[in-house]
């Protein structure tokens, strides 16, 4: 047991030093080498029933914990443009004004017109909810977004994102070691869904979720509260425990008692199967047919190619060919 603890602490500490250690690469790798050497000596000491090396490694581990406790999330970095702002909300009864809704016009990943807008919504008019999955690395890895529809035909999409610094890169492995903060982005679908389907060339699917109206509105309030809380108190993104799907589950669980935890929440590409097993998709078709009908890439490309004066809103266009859902079991 002691040996396993040394291995776990050594592995995590090495990752932390690589991703959050000194910026000078040589110094960082020197510290990693020294750390691993101490861990190997500690394991050898345990095997020989000598406690000197394990004791030294324990002191090094204590020093690591003291340093790691001081690695705190921040809100004052030089953020990448698409995650530079966090939304904030003004409430007036059921009506809300959301500031810093993202409405970028994307031409390429690097070429875009930056635009942040304010939008007014009446939460009591939220009437539908869609899960948007964007596959960017095979069938298992996807990014999950949640879009709320209102009785006036508008949609507001939320995405839990890695808050990258300008010019920075994110890795799933680094996400285990406090590499980046997290942020909830509120955006127009024409921005956040279109850029994934058209500009990035990812495979994007839209799934209509069957959820009672009161629960839809409660989840919308939860998103607003979560985003507001992150604006006031930053938190780290974590690949396993605080990512684009686990945070959705954390918001849904208090609203829908008994919703089960499942391994598919850690592998977002399999979320449709999870919802299908719960009978939570607003369709009587087989999952394969729902998925086929829900792919929006062709509709998104057609919207781009149409004459601007003649085309409908992007949100309408990507839903035009989707089958009419069954009764949504709204309360």
N, C-alpha and C positions, 0 to 999 in steps of 0.2 A: 504493500500500500504506500509506504514512504517513497519507494522508487518511482511508482506511478505519479505521485504528487510532484516529484522533482522533474519528471519528464514533461508534465503538463505545464508547470510553472516556467520551465526553461523554454518550451515552445512558444508559449504566449508572450513571454518577455522578449524573446528574439523578434517576434513579429512586431511588437510594440516599438522596439528600438529601430527596426527597419522603416516603419511607416511614420513614427512620431518622434524619432530620435534626432540627433544633431543633423542640421542640413548639410554639413560637410560630409560627403559620402565616405571618405576614408576614416574619419573619426567614428561614424556610425557603425561601419563594419568592424572596426577595431573593438568597439564595445560589444558587438554581437559575438565576436570571437572570444573575448574574455569571459563573457557570460556563459557561453556554451562550454568553455574549458572548465569553469567552476562547476557547472552541472555534471559534466563527465566525472570530474574528481569526486563530487558528492556521491554519485552512483557507485563509483569504485569503493569509496569509503563505507557505504552501506553494505556492499558485498563482503568487505573484509571486517565488518563490525567495528570500524573505526569512525568516531564521531567528529573528528576535527574538520574534515572537508565538508561534511553535511552542515556543520555549525557555521562555517564560513559562507557556504551557499545560502544558509538561512539569513545571515546578516545582509548579504547582497540582495536577497529577496525582499527584505524589509526596506532596504534603500530603494529598490524598484517600486514598491508599493507607495512609498512616500512621494516619489517623483510622479507616479502615475495618477495619484490623487490630485495633483496640481495641473494635469492636462484637462482643461475645462473647455466646454463649448463657448464660442464667441459669436457676437452679432456684428462685429466691426471690421470684418475682413474686406479685401478687395474682391467682391464676388463677381462671378461670371454674369453677363448681362441678363440671361434668361431667368436667373434666380436671385437677382440683385435686390428685389423688393419682396416684402412680405405683406399680405393683405391685412387690413384692419377694418373693423365693422362698427357702424353706428346703428343702434337699435331704436325703434319707435314702435313698440307693440310687436305685431307680427311682421312689420315692415323693416327691412334692413337696407342700409347703403353700404356696399362693399367697395372699399378703395383699394387701388392697386390690383385690379383684375388684369391679367396679362392678355394682350390682344396684338401680338406681334404679326407682322407680315413676313413670312419666311420665303426666301428665294433659294438659298443654300444653307448649310449648317453655319457658315460664317457670315453670310450676307443676308441681312434682315433689317426691317424697319422696326425699331423699338417703340412700343406704345403701351402705356399703362393707363387704364381707364377706371372710372367709378360706375357702378351699376346699382340700380334700385330693384329690389325684389320683395314680394310679399310671400313669406314662408308658407302661409296658408294656401297658396296657389300651387305649391309643388305637388305634382301629380304622377310623376313617373321617375324611374331610376334605371340607368343602364350601366353595365360593366363594360369597359373598353379594355381589351387586352392587345398589347403591341408586342409581337414576337421579334426579337432582334438577335437571338443566338440559338437557333434550333427549336425543337418542339417543347422543351421544358422551361426555357427561360423567357419570361415576358414581363412587361411592365403593366401594372394594373392602374386604371383610372376609373373614377366614378363620376357619372354625369347625371345631373338632376334636370328634369324637364318641368316646365311650368305651363299653366293653362293658356298663357298667351303665346305659346309656341317657342319661347326662348329656352336655351339650355345653358347650364353653368357646370363646368367640368373641374374636378379637383384631382390633384396628383400629389402624392407624397414623393418628394424629390431629394436627391443628394444635393446639398448646397455647395457647389464647387467654387473654388476661388478662380479668378480670371487666369486663363492659361493652364489651369490644373487639370489633372486626370484622376478619375476614380477607378478603383478596382474592387471587385467583390471581396477579395482577400483583405484589402486594406480597410474595407468596411467593418471588419471585426476588431479593428484597432484604432477606433476614434479618428479615422482619416478625415472625415467630413461631417459637418453639421447636417441636419435635415430641415426641410421646409415644406409646408403645404402651399402649393400654388393653386390659385383660383384662376381659371382661364376660359376664354371663348373656345369652343370646339374648333372654329376656323383656324385658331392658332395651334393648340396643343395636340389635337387629333390629326389635323391636316399635315403638320410637319412630320409626324411619324409615318403617316401613310404615303405621302408624296415626296417630301424632301429627303427623308432618311431612307425611304424604300423598305420600311419594316412591314411585316404582315399584320394588319390591324383587323380585329373582330369586335363586333358590338353585340352584346347579349342583353336582352330585355329581362330585367329581374322582377319577379312577382313578389311584391311587398305591400302590405297594407299602407294606405295613404298616411295614416298617423305615424307609422314607423318611418316612412320616407322623410316626413318633415322633422321627425326627431333626429334622424341621421344627418340631415342637412344642418340642423342646429349643432350637432356634435362636430361636424367638420368645421363650422365657423368657430366654435369654441377651441378646438384643437389648434387651428391655424393661429388664432389670437394668442393662445397660450405660448406657442412657439415664438411668436413675435416678441413677447414679453420676457420669456425665459428660454434661451436656445438650448437645444438638445442635440446629441450626436445621432447620426444615422448608424444603424447596425444591420449588417447583412442578414443576420438571423433573427434578432429579437425586435428590431424597430425598422422595418422596411415597408415597402409599398403595400403589402398584403397583411402583415401582422397588425399594422396600425388600423387598417380597415376592420379587422376582426375585433380589435380592442374597442372600437366605437360601436360596432354592431352588437356585441355580446350583451351589454346592459339593456339594449332595446329589444332584442329578441332572446329572452331567457331560454337556456338549454341549447343554443346553437353550438354544435360540437366542434372541438378542435380537431384538426386533421393534418396529416403530413403535407397535403396538397397546398396548404397555406404557406409552406416554405418553398414550394416549387410552383410559382404562379402560372406557368403554362398549363397546369392541370386544374386550375380553378373552375373552369366550366364543368368538369366532371364532378367536382365537389358540390357545386350548386345544383347540378342535375340530380344527384343522389338525394339531395334535400328537397327535391321537387320545387326549387326556388327559381326556375326559369319560366318565363311567361309564354310557354309554347308547349303544345302536345306532341311536337315532332320528336324524332330520335335525336340524340345529341349530335350525331354526325351531320344531320340535315340542318339543325339549328346553327352549327358552326359554319357550314357551307353558305347558308343564306345570310349569315351575319358578317361575312368578310366584306369590308367596305372599300378596299383599294381601288377597284374599278370605278365605283361611283365617285370617289375622291378625285381620281385623275380626270374623269369626265367633267367634274365641276371646274377644275383648273382650266380645262380646254374650252369651256363654253364662253360665250360672249358675256362679259360682266353684267351688262344691262338686262340680259334675258334670263339669267340663272337665278334659282331660288337661294335661300340661305344655305350655307354649308350643312347645317344640322338637318335641314329638311332633305337635302340632296342625298346624304348618306343613308337615310332611312326610307327612301321612296320605294325601293324594291324589297324591303324586308316584309315577311308575312305579317298579316294582322294578328296580334297576339290573342290568346284566349283570355277569358275573364281573369283579371289580375288579382282577384281575391282581395280587393280593397275593402277596408272597413267602412 
